[in-house]
Amino acid sequence: MEPLVLWIAVFGAVMGIWQLCILRGVNYISRPFLCAGYFLAGSVIALFLFRNSVPVFLTRGIGGYSFGLLALFFIVAAALYAAAPLFPQHKTGFKRFPLEFNLSMEPQYLFSKSFDILFQQIMISIMISLLLEAGLSPFRLIVAYIFVFGIIHLPLLWAENYFWGSYYATLAMLSALVFPLIMVNYGAIYSYLIHWIFYLATTFLYLWSPAFVRFAQAQTRD
């Protein structure tokens, strides 16, 4: 399991350094091109370090249909972002939770976050490949996925506020029920799309659901 330890180290280092950058004011919105370059470099380094374990399903499904779906997603997302002023929670949400950049609905976020998700999806596909190489059954693979993602998302409980840290950590662990199945059978490009849809859905859940807003604010009240 030594490669898995290296995987945890690489994922933790890349995401940890980025969290430190955010604390210093370098983020998805203030420096979108730097963010994109950073995660692109992280992706290249990961592919090099794990070049013997890069799965075939990383490129499976890439074609006109999947790219068409991605293009449609970004068109819809851009249109919704442009309509952000129509939502009453748009201005207050990001001010209340300044580390939740998806609530800002800034176009820079759509660009820079795409490379963050790319890095994460590459790392997830490599992790699944490593677990399969270790001979884990589908059930044990899911359990191992939940365990690993639970560990690497624990710092979010301190890096962000408790509600959002718990929210992302819980859904990251639950993604064990979705990403392995989608990746292995259809390709990582579709799990990439689902990953992005999750962030967009979170944004609009906050904008559209007063109950969600009240709950989030109640958990973070000073």
Secondary structure, DSSP 8 states (H G I E B T S, - for coil): -HHHHHHHHHHHHHHHHHHHHHHTT--TTTSHHHHHHHHHHHHHHHHHHTTTS--GGGTTT-SHHHHHHHHHHHHHHHHHHHTGGGSTTHHHHHHHSTT-GGGG--HHHHHHHHHHHHHHHHHHHHHHHHHHHTT--HHHHHHHHHHHHHHHHTTHHHHS-HHHHHHHHHHHHHGGGTHHHHHHHH-HHHHHHHHHHHHHHHHHHHHH-HHHHHHHHHHT--
